[in-house]
């Protein structure tokens, strides 16, 4: 009887423990995708100073990311809500849980891959220089040697530009900016001879203002890609899997190429899977 009584004594706590485990598993099942669908919106962090991917024109938020994520949101049945921050604050905001993912977009790098999960690439991110159209002294990337160039603080484009500049016979002087628009303004004013940024970005700038800006070919540095990213945890897996599925579908049916043509003037060849071995 004592043994039976002892069993009864512990039966309630064990049952309560099992119930707690079930509740815990249920809470875990409420991942980022499920929460977004329940809330009716997916919250995304970005910076609205990165044309043609994310920018504001006449008070309207537009760009490549808006066009892509509008398609994704429609397919998933959720509204896309953006949080606009300076780029240096975007990834820390994701770490702090202020939003579900980042559409920046972000250059895929080995260091970032250790901490974040990237989606399928959405654009080529290889770096090139933008110069003033009337500056005849800069005709190839190496011509920036010994001169002042700029890029955006905290970006992989800055790091690649630094590596390239440091390898020149006459080391270029580097200036770092809060956003690329400030760098472009200094370039136009003659305070810089070139700005290092991804080819899609500067191609868009040059198309918009050809009398002021020209792209210097070829690109320099490693072959890189832009992608979106999220936290590298179990809660984010279903969401990022769903995003990947939609991006791959957009590649296959031509919708992504149409967006590229709209903003870059030409389509891009991209891998139909996340980059597993970044070059930088």
Buried (B, 14 or more C-beta within 10 A) or exposed (E): EEEEEEEEEEEEEEEEEEEEEEEEEEEEEEBBBEBBBEEEBBBBBBBBBBBBBBBEEEEEBBBBBBBBBEBBBEBBEBBBBBBEBBBBBBBEBBEEEBBBBBBBBBBBBEEBBEEBBBBBBBBBBBBBBBBBEEBEEBEEBBBBBEBBBBBBBBBBBBBBBBBBBEEBEEEBEBBBBBBBBBBBEBBBEEEBBBBBBBBBBBBBBBBEEEEBBBBBEEBBBBEBBBBBBBBBEEBBBBBBEBBBBBBBBBBEEEBBBEBBEEBBEEEBEBEEEBBEEBEB
